[in-house]
Amino acid sequence: MDTEEFDALYRASFGSLVSQVYAMCGNRSEAQDCVQEAFIRAWDQRHKLDRASSPQGWIRTTAYRIAVSRWRRSRLARRAPDRALQDPGDHAGPDVDGVALTRALQQLPVDQRRAIVLHHLADLSVADVAREVGAPVGTVKARLSRGRAALADLLSDHEPRGEVR
């Protein structure tokens, strides 16, 4: 991949990748940082990246792994995030439905959340999700089914029926 192709990839996919990683980790500024770091790593590997081998999937997986790694480090350190370093936001506030969806996604088990985000927000096929997460197709289908059922309960106006598995 040459420089122009990489720039086009960045312009075309940065926003959607941030949205996808945000849905997985629940912190927009963290998602932006992770995706930016993933693009930096991809830049170093740009000569090895090929359009046919889904560089966007490579960057998304790298950003997700960076987010998980950061979460583990911060959890181990048991430090609250420094609000002074967070972006106050130069955009309009989040819509109510987006906040509700993000909160509901955060209540799902990580595997279900990741499958739902990749399938429904990143528009990956079930087979592509299975390949990206390293799980059998049947397992991904089960995670999607359970996750959708749990989201339906969490996002409905009535009391949830039970615990999320």
C-alpha positions in Angstrom: 0.0 0.0 0.0 1.5 3.3 -1.0 1.1 6.7 0.8 -1.8 7.9 -1.2 -3.8 4.6 -0.6 -3.0 4.8 3.1 -4.2 8.4 3.3 -7.4 7.4 1.5 -7.9 4.5 3.9 -7.4 6.9 6.8 -9.9 9.5 5.5 -12.5 6.9 4.6 -12.3 4.8 7.8 -11.1 6.8 10.8 -14.6 8.0 11.9 -16.3 4.6 11.5 -13.5 2.8 13.3 -13.6 5.3 16.2 -17.4 4.7 16.5 -16.9 1.0 16.5 -14.1 1.0 19.1 -16.2 3.5 21.2 -19.1 1.1 21.1 -16.8 -1.6 22.4 -14.9 0.4 25.1 -17.5 3.1 26.0 -15.1 6.1 26.0 -14.9 8.3 22.9 -11.6 10.0 23.6 -10.0 6.6 24.5 -11.5 5.1 21.2 -10.0 8.0 19.2 -6.6 7.5 20.9 -6.7 3.8 20.2 -7.6 4.1 16.6 -5.0 6.8 16.1 -2.4 4.5 17.7 -3.5 1.7 15.5 -3.1 3.9 12.4 0.4 4.8 13.5 1.2 1.1 13.8 -0.4 0.5 10.4 1.7 3.3 8.9 4.8 1.4 9.9 3.4 -1.7 8.3 1.8 0.0 5.2 4.1 -1.7 2.7 2.8 -5.1 4.1 -0.8 -4.1 4.1 -2.9 -5.0 1.1 -6.3 -3.7 0.2 -7.5 -7.3 -0.5 -6.5 -8.5 3.0 -8.8 -6.0 4.8 -6.5 -3.4 6.3 -9.5 -1.8 8.1 -10.0 -5.1 10.0 -6.3 -5.2 10.9 -6.5 -1.6 12.2 -9.8 -2.3 14.1 -8.4 -5.4 15.8 -5.2 -3.5 16.7 -7.2 -0.6 18.1 -9.4 -3.0 20.1 -6.3 -4.7 21.5 -4.8 -1.4 22.4 -8.0 -0.4 24.2 -8.1 -3.7 26.2 -4.4 -3.3 27.1 -5.0 0.2 28.3 -8.1 -0.8 30.3 -6.1 -3.6 32.0 -3.3 -1.2 32.9 -5.6 1.4 34.3 -7.5 -1.3 36.2 -4.4 -2.6 37.8 -3.3 0.9 38.7 -6.8 1.6 40.1 -6.5 5.2 39.1 -9.5 7.2 38.1 -9.1 8.9 34.7 -7.8 12.4 34.8 -10.7 14.6 33.7 -8.3 17.4 32.9 -6.9 15.4 30.1 -10.2 14.4 28.5 -11.4 16.3 25.5 -14.3 18.6 26.6 -15.8 18.0 23.2 -16.1 20.3 20.3 -19.2 18.5 19.0 -22.8 18.4 20.0 -23.7 16.3 23.0 -24.6 12.7 22.4 -28.2 11.8 21.6 -30.3 10.0 24.2 -30.6 6.8 22.1 -26.8 6.7 21.6 -26.2 7.0 25.3 -28.8 4.4 26.1 -27.3 2.0 23.5 -23.8 2.6 24.8 -24.9 1.9 28.4 -26.7 -1.2 27.4 -23.7 -2.5 25.4 -21.5 -1.9 28.5 -23.7 -4.3 30.4 -23.2 -7.1 28.0 -20.4 -9.6 28.3 -17.3 -8.6 26.3 -17.7 -11.4 23.7 -21.3 -10.5 23.0 -20.6 -6.8 22.9 -17.7 -7.3 20.4 -19.8 -9.5 18.2 -22.7 -7.1 18.1 -20.5 -4.1 17.4 -18.6 -5.8 14.6 -21.7 -7.3 13.0 -24.2 -4.4 13.4 -22.0 -1.3 13.6 -19.0 -2.4 11.5 -21.3 -4.2 9.0 -19.2 -7.4 9.0 -20.7 -10.7 8.0 -21.0 -13.4 10.7 -18.1 -15.2 9.0 -15.9 -12.1 9.0 -16.7 -11.5 12.7 -15.8 -15.1 13.4 -12.5 -14.7 11.6 -11.7 -11.4 13.4 -12.5 -12.7 16.9 -11.0 -16.1 16.3 -14.2 -18.1 17.2 -16.3 -20.6 15.2 -19.3 -19.2 13.2 -21.8 -21.0 15.4 -20.3 -19.4 18.5 -20.6 -15.9 16.9 -24.2 -16.6 16.0 -24.9 -17.6 19.6 -23.2 -14.5 20.9 -25.2 -12.3 18.5 -28.5 -14.0 19.5 -27.9 -13.7 23.2 -26.6 -10.2 22.9 -29.6 -9.0 20.9 -32.0 -10.6 23.4 -30.2 -8.9 26.3 -30.1 -5.6 24.4 -33.9 -5.9 23.8 -34.4 -6.3 27.5 -32.0 -3.5 28.5 -33.5 -1.1 26.0 -37.1 -1.8 26.6 -39.4 0.4 28.7 -40.2 -2.4 31.1 -38.2 -4.1 33.8 -35.4 -6.5 32.5 -36.5 -10.2 32.6 -33.2 -11.5 34.0 -29.5 -11.4 34.2 -27.3 -11.1 31.1 -25.3 -14.2 30.5 
